[in-house]
Amino acid sequence: MTSRRVAATGTASRRVAVTGMGILCALGETFPDVLAGMREGRTGIGPVRRFPTTRLHSGIGAELRMEAAKAYFTREQREKYDLCARYAIVAADQALRDSGLKEHSAKGLVMGAALGTCNGGILSLEEQWTVTELDERRTARYPFYQQGDDVANHLGLNGPVTTIHTACAASGNAIGFAYDMIRWGYADAMLAGGSDPLSHAVYAGFNVLRALSPVPASPFASRLGLSLGEGAAFVMMEPLDRALRRGATIYAEICGYGLSNDAYHETAPDPEGRGIQTAVRMALRQSGTRASQIDYVNAHGTGTQANDQAEIKGLRSVFGDRLQNIPLSSSKAYFGHTLGAAAAIEWTTSLYAIRHGLLPATLHYDEPRAGCEGLRIIANRMTEGRPAYFLNNNSAFGGHNASIVARTGPTEPDGDPHPETIGTGRERRIGIVGIGAVLGGEVRQGSVSGEDVSVPLPMEEKPGACAFSLKSFDPGLYERRMNRLSQFSIGAVKSALADAGWEERSGMAEGRDIGFIYGTARGSTDSIGKFLHSVFENGPELASSIYFPHTVVNSVAGKTAEKLALGGFSSSLSSGGAEGIIAAAYACGSIRSGVHDRFVIAAGEERSGLTERIDRAKRLTDSAHPPLEGSVGLALADIDDALRAGRPVLAELSGFGMAYGGEPGSPRAIDALTRAVEDAIAQAGAAPERIDAVLLDSPGRPGESAALFKAIRERFAGRDMPLISVNEQYGYGESLSSMLLLGIAAERVKPGAMKRVLAVSVSVNGNTAAAVVSEAAPTSLKEEIV
């Protein structure tokens, strides 16, 4: 296990293979069944039977038959898990069994999961058809991190577990995240994919935007509009060398991926396709693949005029005239638009088809629409093809894009046909170079605490409440009806950029050179609650078009990227309370991998009526800590680069560890805590006795903090050092607290104070992440610190 951890600190990376796949979709619940339907040119789109559509503009969608999902679970499990979680569990278990690792899962492997979803447990609220009189049992299944945690609990996973919620690009991002967790050494194997069931409220939202087609969609063709679908798909990923040694089936090798944000509009794509262009170029660069090597493109292709034109424009900018000769199709005419599951369903079915010498078609295709002429569309019937490399694209509300390059040709165990792009050839040490925070009634730049750790609030405010107004702070960034969480986050990120000296940039071109990773456990619950209220009280046909775009949790990250021109690598994630450290680990690894030299990470939460009801369902109303809202942003960069540029470095992020353990305080959770702490210390290259203090961030429900502190004391037995709960001082706000924790740790290691602090976040469901935060020094002085 030590060798795996050490690999995470250096520039070496492991090649990653797909060795198992699972699927649930409208064409079937096994890959042979799905491929049989695709061969027949059959669509899964038909009349919606799950809810009434008579007052809506369309009444069709791609629904599952659900035999596998029903047979898999006991009645008690069906009550325990939301439908999104059930779909995900079935597909993930299929992938695990298909890989042959099921019997190995208890043999010392560190196995994690990354779930992509657009709508999470929204059906658990729809079942109640209210946002005011919610029962705790079903409401506890709703939060966006819950479904990924359900997969981990059900399958007994113990590695990094994260939910990616970049809407319709989510499962593509999840596959990329899992790929990184393996090649950076945080996991031996990862399950990655997406899940979204067909939702009445979401269907109503697309209806009010007039985006739905009354007949089955045909991307790039003359008919306009999309068809919604549902389902789940997962892959099992592991190091290629181990897969070859054990004789596993190898469906593909993941060569690299790219993420971006349009930074243009919350629902409309950049008409010039610049966002998808950035993601594709990044995927090609990170994979070491030339554009001339791509022999098939599985496009996002929703069927809407704006999306299809923008995507083709972006692809033309990458491939030039060669695009007209590359086979291209969109699989959404088979499966409908499955939202957060789209990338995983479309990618896995492409892999399976290619394995059988076939390429997916675009069904219902007649003639090209404007802006989509001159393409080699695979129309109506699958065609023969075995591309050595192919590209998969997905885009989303909030401006997020994901592109994956996969190798499906013969795989050689030796050599590396797609070397990782590392800019310097040296180990890169990453530091915090800027801090911004919106807490209480003020904006803080350069620290999270101000002069004192606590900042008095106006008497009328609740403890932990945030009275910040973006309109007052910077009217040019504010827009009418902007939700409070977006305001908090824009203020915090803008302040972090300014503190790092990055605020003055030469437009979007430079903004595409800064990565942005955002964490939130719940998103704007005020906007979500208002949209659902409009559906439940007024009827689906009168759903609010104003609030619908903000029901996707990544809308906050998207609005922040739009307002601050952050068009580079872009992700939005949730873990229910460890988002800050997970985002930091993701960003640090990406900098070392040569994605960008600069990243800004941020997290935030807002309070609302819906938030309070979720708190009750999650027993957070029993917490010893008051609820906290606001946002914290941190700017990260290579330490030596920053010092050479004359910029101060506030702290070094020296090492990380991530582990899943379930119920906080349970023996399994304590084991996860111990592993995360040991891994972070090992990656930092520090001995435990060199840790000067431990900062803990946890929900604070009865008995939890005491159990966690006891485990930490046992790990550092014989040491008399500070063990501090940051939540006692600040309150608890899931993702916000985790990012705040890193900011506080950075303040503790200022010169003349502590040298090295261990920061630990434990989520609502026992997802644990740890980070060693150290005093920053030039590389030449590193040995003196160690």
C-alpha positions in Angstrom: 0.0 0.0 0.0 2.9 2.4 0.6 4.1 2.3 -3.0 0.6 3.3 -4.1 0.6 6.3 -1.8 4.1 7.5 -2.7 3.1 7.5 -6.4 0.6 10.2 -5.7 3.2 12.8 -4.7 5.4 12.5 -7.8 5.1 13.0 -11.5 4.7 9.2 -12.3 1.3 8.1 -13.5 -0.4 4.8 -14.1 -2.2 3.8 -17.3 -5.8 3.0 -16.6 -8.0 0.4 -18.1 -11.8 -0.3 -18.2 -12.3 -3.9 -17.1 -16.0 -4.0 -16.3 -19.2 -2.3 -17.4 -22.9 -2.2 -16.3 -25.9 -0.5 -17.7 -29.6 0.2 -17.3 -31.3 2.1 -20.1 -34.5 2.2 -22.2 -33.1 -0.3 -24.7 -32.2 -2.9 -22.1 -30.5 -3.9 -18.8 -27.6 -5.8 -20.3 -25.1 -4.8 -23.0 -26.0 -7.7 -25.4 -29.7 -6.6 -25.2 -28.8 -2.9 -25.7 -26.6 -3.7 -28.7 -29.3 -5.9 -30.2 -31.7 -2.9 -30.1 -29.0 -0.6 -31.6 -28.4 -3.1 -34.4 -32.1 -3.1 -35.2 -32.2 0.7 -35.3 -34.7 0.7 -32.4 -35.3 3.7 -30.2 -36.1 3.6 -26.5 -38.1 6.8 -26.8 -41.9 6.3 -26.5 -44.9 7.5 -24.5 -44.2 8.5 -20.9 -46.2 6.3 -18.5 -44.7 7.3 -15.2 -46.6 10.6 -14.9 -49.2 12.5 -16.8 -48.1 14.7 -19.7 -51.4 15.8 -21.3 -50.9 19.5 -20.4 -47.3 19.6 -21.6 -45.8 20.2 -25.1 -44.4 16.7 -25.3 -45.5 13.3 -23.9 -42.6 11.1 -24.9 -39.4 10.0 -23.2 -37.1 7.0 -22.9 -38.2 5.0 -19.8 -36.7 1.9 -18.3 -38.6 -1.4 -18.0 -36.9 -1.6 -14.5 -37.1 -5.4 -14.2 -33.4 -5.5 -13.0 -33.8 -2.6 -10.6 -36.9 -4.2 -9.1 -35.5 -7.7 -8.7 -32.2 -6.6 -7.3 -33.5 -5.1 -4.0 -35.5 -6.2 -1.0 -38.5 -4.2 0.0 -36.5 -2.7 2.9 -33.7 -1.6 0.4 -36.3 -0.1 -1.9 -37.4 2.0 1.0 -33.8 2.9 2.0 -32.6 4.0 -1.4 -33.9 6.7 -3.8 -34.5 5.5 -7.3 -31.4 7.3 -8.5 -29.3 5.3 -6.0 -31.0 2.1 -7.0 -30.2 2.6 -10.6 -26.6 3.4 -9.7 -26.2 0.4 -7.4 -27.4 -2.0 -10.0 -25.2 -0.7 -12.8 -22.2 -0.4 -10.5 -22.6 -3.9 -9.2 -22.9 -5.2 -12.8 -19.6 -3.4 -13.6 -17.9 -4.8 -10.5 -19.1 -8.4 -11.3 -18.1 -8.0 -15.0 -14.6 -7.0 -14.0 -13.9 -10.1 -12.0 -12.9 -8.0 -9.0 -16.0 -8.8 -6.9 -14.2 -11.7 -5.2 -11.1 -9.5 -4.8 -12.9 -6.5 -3.2 -12.1 -7.8 0.4 -8.5 -8.6 -0.3 -6.8 -5.4 0.6 -7.9 -3.4 -2.5 -8.7 0.3 -2.0 -11.8 0.7 -4.1 -13.8 4.0 -4.4 -16.6 5.4 -6.5 -17.4 8.6 -8.5 -21.1 9.1 -9.4 -22.3 11.7 -11.8 -25.8 12.9 -11.5 -27.9 15.9 -12.6 -30.8 15.6 -10.2 -29.8 13.3 -7.4 -32.6 12.3 -5.1 -35.2 14.6 -6.5 -37.8 11.8 -6.8 -37.7 11.5 -3.0 -39.2 15.0 -2.9 -41.6 14.4 -5.8 -43.0 11.4 -4.0 -44.1 13.8 -1.3 -45.3 16.5 -3.8 -44.4 19.3 -1.3 -41.3 21.2 -0.1 -42.9 22.3 3.2 -44.4 19.2 4.8 -41.5 16.8 4.3 -41.1 13.5 6.1 -37.6 12.7 7.4 -37.2 9.2 5.9 -37.7 10.2 2.3 -36.0 13.6 2.6 -32.9 12.0 4.0 -32.5 10.2 0.6 -32.5 13.5 -1.4 -29.1 15.3 -1.0 -26.9 15.0 -4.0 -24.1 13.3 -2.2 -26.4 10.6 -0.8 -26.7 8.4 -3.9 -22.9 8.1 -4.3 -22.6 7.2 -0.6 -25.4 4.6 -1.0 -23.3 2.9 -3.8 -20.3 2.9 -1.5 -22.3 1.5 1.5 -24.1 -1.1 -0.5 -21.0 -2.4 -2.2 -18.7 -2.0 0.8 -16.3 0.4 -0.8 -13.5 1.9 1.2 -11.6 4.4 -1.1 -12.4 7.9 -2.3 -16.1 8.5 -2.9 -17.4 11.6 -4.6 -20.5 12.8 -6.4 -19.9 15.0 -9.4 -22.9 17.2 -10.3 -21.9 19.0 -13.4 -25.4 18.3 -14.8 -25.4 16.6 -18.2 -21.5 16.4 -18.2 -21.5 14.8 -14.8 -20.7 11.2 -15.5 -18.0 12.2 -18.0 -16.4 14.2 -15.3 -16.9 11.3 -12.8 -15.0 9.0 -15.2 -12.2 11.5 -15.4 -12.1 12.0 -11.6 -11.9 8.3 -11.1 -9.1 8.0 -13.7 -7.1 10.6 -11.7 -7.7 8.8 -8.4 -6.1 5.7 -9.8 -3.2 7.2 -11.7 -2.3 9.5 -8.8 -2.3 6.5 -6.4 -5.3 7.3 -4.2 -7.1 4.1 -5.2 -6.4 0.6 -6.5 -9.7 0.5 -8.4 -12.6 2.9 -9.0 -16.3 2.5 -10.0 -17.4 5.5 -12.1 -20.5 6.4 -13.9 -23.8 8.2 -13.8 -27.4 7.8 -12.8 -30.6 9.8 -13.3 -34.2 8.6 -13.2 -36.9 10.4 -15.2 -38.3 13.2 -13.1 -41.7 14.8 -13.4 -40.4 18.1 -12.2 -37.4 18.1 -14.4 -39.6 17.1 -17.4 -41.8 20.1 -16.5 -38.7 22.4 -16.4 -37.6 21.4 -19.9 -41.2 21.7 -21.1 -41.4 25.4 -19.9 -38.1 26.1 -21.7 -39.8 24.7 -24.9 -36.8 22.4 -25.3 -38.7 19.1 -25.7 -39.6 17.6 -29.1 -43.1 16.1 -29.6 -41.5 13.3 -31.7 -38.3 11.3 -31.0 -35.3 13.5 -31.2 -32.8 13.5 -34.1 -29.6 15.4 -33.3 -28.0 17.4 -36.1 -31.1 16.7 -38.4 -34.0 18.9 -39.5 -36.3 18.3 -36.5 -35.5 20.4 -33.4 -35.8 19.5 -29.8 -34.7 16.9 -27.3 -36.2 13.8 -25.8 -35.5 13.1 -22.1 -34.5 9.6 -20.9 -33.3 7.8 -17.8 -30.9 5.2 -16.7 -27.5 4.5 -15.3 -24.1 3.1 -16.5 -20.9 2.4 -14.7 -17.4 1.2 -15.5 -14.8 -0.5 -13.3 -11.4 1.1 -13.8 -8.0 -0.2 -12.6 -4.3 0.1 -13.5 -3.6 -1.4 -16.9 -0.6 -3.4 -15.8 -2.6 -5.2 -13.1 -5.5 -5.8 -15.5 -3.2 -7.4 -18.0 -1.5 -9.6 -15.3 -4.8 -11.0 -14.1 -6.1 -11.6 -17.6 -9.0 -9.2 -17.3 -11.2 -8.2 -20.2 -10.0 -4.8 -21.3 -12.8 -2.7 -23.0 -10.6 0.3 -23.4 -7.7 2.3 -22.0 -8.6 5.8 -20.8 -5.9 8.0 -22.3 -7.0 11.4 -21.0 -9.9 13.8 -20.5 -10.7 17.5 -20.6 -13.1 19.7 -18.7 -14.1 23.3 -19.3 -16.7 25.9 -18.7 -18.3 28.1 -21.4 -18.4 31.0 -18.9 -21.2 32.3 -21.2 -24.7 31.6 -19.9 -26.5 29.4 -17.4 -28.5 27.4 -20.0 -27.3 28.5 -23.5 -24.0 27.2 -24.9 -21.4 29.6 -26.2 -22.5 29.9 -29.9 -18.8 29.9 -31.0 -18.3 26.5 -29.3 -15.3 27.8 -27.3 -16.1 25.7 -24.3 -16.3 22.4 -26.0 -13.2 23.4 -28.0 -11.3 23.9 -24.8 -12.4 20.6 -23.4 -11.5 18.6 -26.5 -8.1 20.3 -26.9 -7.4 19.5 -23.2 -8.4 15.9 -23.6 -6.1 15.5 -26.7 -3.2 17.3 -24.9 -3.5 15.3 -21.7 -3.8 12.0 -23.5 -0.9 12.8 -25.8 -3.2 12.0 -28.8 -3.1 13.9 -32.0 -6.4 15.1 -33.5 -5.5 13.1 -36.6 -5.7 9.9 -34.5 -9.3 10.3 -33.6 -11.4 8.1 -35.9 -14.8 8.4 -34.3 -16.7 11.1 -32.3 -19.6 10.3 -30.1 -21.1 13.8 -29.8 -23.3 15.3 -27.1 -25.9 16.1 -29.8 -29.0 16.8 -27.8 -31.2 17.8 -30.8 -31.6 21.5 -29.9 -30.5 24.1 -32.4 -28.2 26.0 -30.1 -26.4 22.9 -28.7 -25.8 21.1 -31.9 -24.6 24.1 -33.8 -22.2 25.2 -30.9 -20.8 21.7 -30.6 -20.1 21.3 -34.3 -18.5 24.8 -34.3 -16.2 23.8 -31.5 -15.3 20.5 -33.1 -14.5 22.2 -36.4 -12.1 24.6 -34.6 -10.2 21.5 -33.4 -10.3 19.1 -36.3 -10.6 21.6 -39.2 -11.6 20.2 -42.6 -10.8 16.7 -41.3 -14.0 16.7 -39.3 -16.0 16.0 -42.5 -14.2 12.7 -42.8 -14.6 11.5 -39.2 -17.6 9.3 -38.4 -19.8 11.2 -36.0 -23.0 10.3 -34.2 -25.2 11.2 -31.2 -26.6 8.2 -29.2 -29.4 10.3 -27.7 -31.9 9.2 -30.4 -31.5 5.6 -28.9 -31.6 6.4 -25.2 -33.0 9.9 -24.9 -31.1 12.6 -23.0 -30.3 10.8 -19.7 -28.8 14.0 -18.2 -26.2 13.1 -15.6 -26.0 9.5 -16.9 -25.6 10.6 -20.5 -21.8 10.5 -20.8 -21.6 7.1 -19.1 -24.4 5.5 -21.1 -23.2 6.9 -24.4 -19.5 6.1 -23.7 -20.1 2.5 -22.5 -22.4 1.6 -25.3 -19.9 3.0 -27.8 -17.2 0.9 -26.2 -19.3 -2.2 -26.4 -20.4 -1.5 -30.0 -16.8 -0.9 -31.1 -15.8 -4.2 -29.4 -18.2 -5.8 -31.9 -16.9 -3.9 -34.9 -19.7 -1.3 -35.0 -20.3 2.4 -34.5 -23.5 3.9 -33.1 -25.9 5.7 -35.4 -28.0 8.9 -35.2 -31.6 7.6 -35.5 -34.4 9.5 -37.3 -31.9 11.5 -39.3 -33.1 13.0 -42.6 -31.1 16.1 -43.6 -28.6 18.4 -41.8 -29.8 21.4 -40.1 -28.1 24.8 -40.5 -24.6 24.8 -39.1 -24.4 21.0 -39.2 -23.7 20.5 -42.9 -20.8 18.7 -44.4 -20.5 16.1 -41.7 -20.0 12.3 -41.9 -23.1 11.6 -39.8 -23.7 7.9 -39.2 -27.4 8.0 -40.1 -30.1 5.6 -39.0 -28.1 2.4 -39.1 -24.9 1.4 -37.4 -21.8 1.2 -39.6 -18.8 -1.0 -39.3 -15.8 0.5 -37.6 -12.9 -0.3 -35.1 -11.3 3.1 -34.3 -8.1 2.9 -32.4 -9.0 6.1 -30.6 -12.3 7.8 -30.2 -13.6 11.0 -28.5 -16.7 11.3 -26.4 -18.3 14.7 -25.6 -20.9 16.0 -23.2 -22.0 19.5 -22.3 -24.4 20.9 -19.6 -26.4 23.6 -18.1 -24.0 25.8 -16.1 -21.6 25.8 -19.0 -19.7 22.6 -18.0 -18.1 20.4 -20.7 -16.4 17.0 -20.6 -14.4 15.2 -23.3 -12.8 11.8 -23.0 -10.2 10.2 -25.2 -10.2 6.4 -25.1 -8.0 3.9 -26.8 -9.9 0.8 -28.1 -7.1 -0.7 -30.2 -4.6 -3.3 -29.1 -3.0 -2.5 -25.8 0.6 -3.0 -25.1 1.8 -3.5 -21.5 5.1 -1.8 -22.0 5.8 1.8 -23.1 3.3 4.6 -23.0 1.6 5.7 -26.3 0.1 8.7 -24.6 2.6 10.1 -22.1 1.2 12.5 -19.5 2.0 16.1 -20.1 4.2 17.3 -17.2 5.5 20.8 -17.7 8.7 20.7 -15.7 9.9 17.2 -15.2 10.2 17.9 -11.4 8.0 17.2 -8.5 5.7 20.2 -8.2 4.9 21.5 -4.7 1.5 23.3 -4.5 0.7 26.1 -2.2 -2.2 28.4 -1.3 -1.4 31.8 -2.8 -4.7 33.6 -2.2 -7.7 33.4 0.2 -11.1 35.0 -0.1 -14.1 34.5 2.1 -17.7 35.7 2.5 -18.7 35.0 6.1 -21.0 36.8 8.4 -21.6 40.3 7.0 -18.2 40.9 5.3 -15.8 39.9 2.6 -12.3 38.8 3.8 -9.3 38.8 1.6 -6.0 37.2 2.6 -7.5 35.3 5.5 -10.7 33.5 6.6 -10.7 34.8 10.2 -9.9 38.5 9.9 -8.0 39.8 12.9 -10.1 37.6 15.2 -11.3 34.1 14.6 -14.8 35.3 15.2 -16.5 38.2 13.6 -19.6 39.8 15.4 -22.8 39.5 13.4 -25.6 42.1 13.5 -28.0 41.3 16.4 -30.8 40.4 14.1 -28.8 37.7 12.3 -28.7 34.0 13.4 -25.3 32.6 14.4 -23.5 31.6 11.2 -25.8 33.6 8.9 -24.4 35.6 6.1 -25.7 39.1 5.3 -23.4 39.6 2.3 -24.9 41.4 -0.8 -23.0 41.1 -4.1 -25.0 44.1 -5.4 -23.4 46.3 -2.7 -20.0 44.7 -3.1 -19.7 44.8 -6.9 -22.9 45.8 -8.7 -21.3 44.9 -12.1 -21.3 41.2 -11.1 -24.8 41.1 -9.7 -27.9 40.3 -11.7 -31.6 40.3 -10.9 -32.8 37.3 -8.9 -29.3 36.0 -8.3 -29.5 33.4 -5.5 -27.6 34.1 -2.3 -25.2 31.2 -2.7 -24.1 32.4 -6.1 -23.5 35.9 -4.6 -21.5 34.4 -1.7 -19.4 32.3 -4.1 -18.7 35.1 -6.6 -17.6 37.3 -3.8 -15.3 34.7 -2.2 -13.7 33.6 -5.5 -13.2 37.2 -6.7 -11.5 38.0 -3.4 -9.2 34.9 -3.7 -8.3 35.8 -7.2 -7.5 39.4 -6.1 -5.4 38.1 -3.2 -3.4 36.0 -5.6 -2.9 38.9 -8.0 -4.9 37.1 -10.7 -8.0 39.3 -10.8 -6.7 41.5 -13.6 -6.6 39.2 -16.6 -6.6 39.9 -20.3 -10.1 38.6 -20.9 -11.4 35.1 -21.4 -8.2 33.8 -23.1 -6.3 34.0 -19.9 -9.4 32.8 -17.9 -9.1 29.6 -19.8 -5.7 29.0 -18.2 -7.2 29.0 -14.7 -8.9 25.8 -13.4 -12.0 26.1 -11.1 -13.3 23.4 -8.8 -16.3 24.1 -6.7 -17.8 22.1 -3.8 -21.4 22.3 -2.5 -23.4 19.7 -0.7 -26.8 21.1 -1.7 -26.5 24.0 -4.1 -29.0 26.8 -3.9 -31.7 25.2 -1.9 -33.7 28.4 -2.0 -33.9 28.3 -5.8 -34.5 24.5 -5.8 -37.3 25.0 -3.3 -38.9 27.8 -5.3 -38.9 25.8 -8.5 -40.3 22.7 -6.9 -43.0 24.7 -5.2 -44.0 26.1 -8.6 -44.4 22.6 -9.9 -46.2 21.1 -6.9 -48.5 24.0 -6.2 -49.2 25.5 -9.6 -48.9 22.3 -11.7 -46.1 21.0 -14.0 -47.4 23.0 -16.9 -46.8 26.2 -14.9 -43.3 25.4 -13.7 -41.1 28.4 -13.1 -38.7 29.1 -16.0 -36.9 31.6 -13.8 -35.8 29.0 -11.1 -35.5 25.8 -13.2 -31.9 26.5 -14.4 -30.8 26.8 -10.8 -32.1 23.3 -9.8 -28.9 21.8 -11.2 -26.4 22.1 -8.4 -23.5 23.1 -10.7 -25.4 26.3 -11.6 -23.6 28.1 -8.8 -20.2 27.1 -10.2 -21.4 28.0 -13.7 -22.6 31.4 -12.6 -19.3 32.1 -10.8 -17.3 31.0 -13.9 -19.5 33.2 -16.1 -19.1 36.3 -14.0 -15.4 35.9 -13.4 -14.5 34.6 -16.8 -13.2 31.2 -15.6 -13.3 29.1 -18.8 -10.6 26.5 -18.0 -10.8 23.1 -16.3 -14.1 23.2 -14.4 -15.8 20.8 -12.0 -18.5 20.9 -9.3 -18.6 18.2 -6.7 -20.2 17.0 -3.4 -19.3 14.6 -0.6 -21.6 15.9 2.2 -18.9 17.6 4.2 -15.4 16.8 2.8 -15.6 18.9 -0.4 -12.8 21.4 0.5 -10.1 18.8 0.9 -11.3 16.7 -2.0 -11.3 19.8 -4.3 -7.8 20.7 -3.1 -6.5 17.2 -3.8 -8.1 17.3 -7.3 -6.7 20.7 -8.1 -3.2 19.8 -6.8 -3.0 16.7 -8.9 -4.2 18.5 -11.9 -1.5 21.2 -11.5 1.1 18.5 -11.2 -0.3 16.8 -14.3 0.1 19.9 -16.4 -3.6 20.7 -16.8 -3.1 24.4 -15.7 -0.5 26.1 -13.6 -3.2 27.9 -11.6 -6.4 26.8 -9.9 -9.0 28.4 -7.7 -11.1 26.1 -5.5 -14.2 27.2 -3.6 -17.1 25.9 -1.6 -20.3 27.3 -0.2 -23.7 26.7 1.3 -26.8 28.8 1.9 -29.6 28.5 4.4 -33.3 28.2 3.4 -36.5 26.6 4.5 -35.6 23.5 2.4 -32.1 23.4 4.0 -33.7 23.3 7.5 -35.9 20.4 6.5 -32.9 18.5 5.1 -31.0 19.2 8.4 -33.8 17.6 10.4 -33.7 14.5 8.1 -30.0 14.2 8.5 -30.1 14.9 12.3 -28.0 18.0 11.9 -30.5 19.8 14.1 -29.0 17.7 16.9 -25.5 19.1 16.2 -23.6 20.9 18.9 -22.6 23.4 16.2 -24.8 26.2 14.8 -25.5 26.1 11.0 -23.1 28.1 8.8 -23.6 29.7 5.4 -21.3 31.7 3.1 -18.4 30.8 0.9 -14.6 30.4 1.0 -12.2 30.4 -2.0 -8.5 29.4 -2.2 -6.1 30.2 -5.1 -3.5 27.4 -5.7 -0.3 27.4 -7.6 3.2 25.9 -7.9 5.2 27.3 -4.9 8.4 27.9 -6.8 6.6 29.6 -9.7 4.8 31.9 -7.3 8.0 32.8 -5.4 9.8 33.5 -8.6 7.0 35.8 -9.6 7.3 37.6 -6.3 4.0 36.4 -4.9 3.7 35.3 -1.3 2.8 31.7 -0.5 0.5 31.3 2.5 0.9 27.6 3.0 1.9 24.3 1.2 -0.7 21.6 0.6 1.8 18.7 1.3 -0.4 15.5 1.3 -3.9 14.1 1.1 -5.8 11.0 2.1 -9.3 10.0 1.3 -11.4 7.0 2.6 -15.0 6.1 2.9 -16.3 4.6 6.2 -20.0 5.0 6.5 -21.8 6.1 9.7 -19.5 8.6 11.5 -18.1 7.2 14.8 -18.7 3.6 13.7 -15.7 1.1 13.7 -15.7 1.2 9.9 -15.7 5.0 9.9 -12.8 5.1 12.5 -10.8 2.8 10.2 -11.5 5.2 7.3 -10.3 8.1 9.5 -7.1 6.3 10.4 -6.3 5.4 6.8 -7.0 8.9 5.5 -4.8 10.4 8.1 -2.0 7.9 7.5 -2.1 8.4 3.8 -2.0 12.2 4.1 1.0 12.1 6.4 2.8 9.5 4.2 2.2 11.6 1.0 3.5 14.6 2.8 6.7 12.7 3.5 6.4 13.7 7.2 6.7 11.6 10.3 3.6 11.7 12.6 5.7 13.4 15.3 6.2 16.4 13.0 2.5 17.2 13.1 2.0 20.2 15.4 -1.8 20.3 15.6 -4.9 18.6 14.3 -7.9 20.6 13.1 -11.2 18.7 12.9 -14.3 19.5 10.9 -17.3 17.2 11.5 -21.1 17.4 11.8 -21.1 17.4 15.6 -24.1 15.1 16.2 -24.2 13.5 19.6 -21.2 11.2 20.2 -19.5 11.8 16.8 -16.9 14.4 17.8 -15.9 12.5 20.9 -15.4 9.3 18.9 -13.3 11.1 16.3 -11.1 12.9 18.8 -10.5 9.6 20.6 -9.4 7.9 17.4 -7.1 10.8 16.6 -5.6 10.8 20.1 -4.9 7.1 19.8 -3.2 7.6 16.4 -0.9 10.2 18.0 -0.6 8.4 21.3 2.0 10.0 23.6 1.8 13.4 21.9 0.6 16.4 23.7 -0.6 18.7 20.9 -3.7 20.8 20.2 -6.8 19.0 18.9 -9.2 21.7 17.7 -12.8 21.5 16.4 -13.1 24.4 14.0 -16.9 24.0 14.1 -17.0 25.0 17.8 -15.8 28.4 16.7 -17.5 28.8 13.3 -20.4 26.4 13.1 -21.1 23.7 10.6 -21.9 24.1 6.9 -20.9 20.8 5.1 -18.8 21.8 2.1 -18.2 25.3 3.4 -16.7 24.1 6.7 -14.3 21.8 4.8 -12.9 24.6 2.7 -12.9 27.0 5.7 -10.8 24.3 7.5 -8.0 24.6 4.9 -8.0 28.4 5.2 -7.7 28.2 9.0 -4.9 25.6 8.7 -3.1 27.9 6.3 -3.3 30.7 8.9 -1.9 28.4 11.6 1.3 27.7 9.7 2.4 31.2 9.2 6.2 31.8 9.8 7.0 31.7 13.5 3.9 29.7 14.3 3.3 26.0 13.6 5.3 24.1 10.9 2.7 21.5 10.0 -1.0 21.0 10.7 -3.2 18.0 9.9 -6.7 19.0 8.7 -9.5 16.4 8.8 -13.0 16.6 7.4 -15.6 13.9 8.1 -18.9 14.2 6.2 -22.5 13.6 7.2 -22.2 10.0 6.0 -18.7 9.3 7.1 -16.7 10.2 4.0 -13.3 11.2 5.3 -10.6 13.4 3.8 -7.4 14.6 5.4 -4.7 17.1 4.4 -1.3 18.1 5.7 -0.9 21.8 5.5 2.7 23.0 5.9 4.7 26.2 6.2 5.7 27.2 2.7 9.4 27.4 1.6 11.3 27.3 -1.6 12.3 23.8 -2.8 15.9 24.5 -1.8 14.8 24.8 1.8 12.3 21.9 1.9 14.7 19.5 3.6 15.1 21.9 6.5 11.4 21.9 7.1 11.0 18.1 6.8 
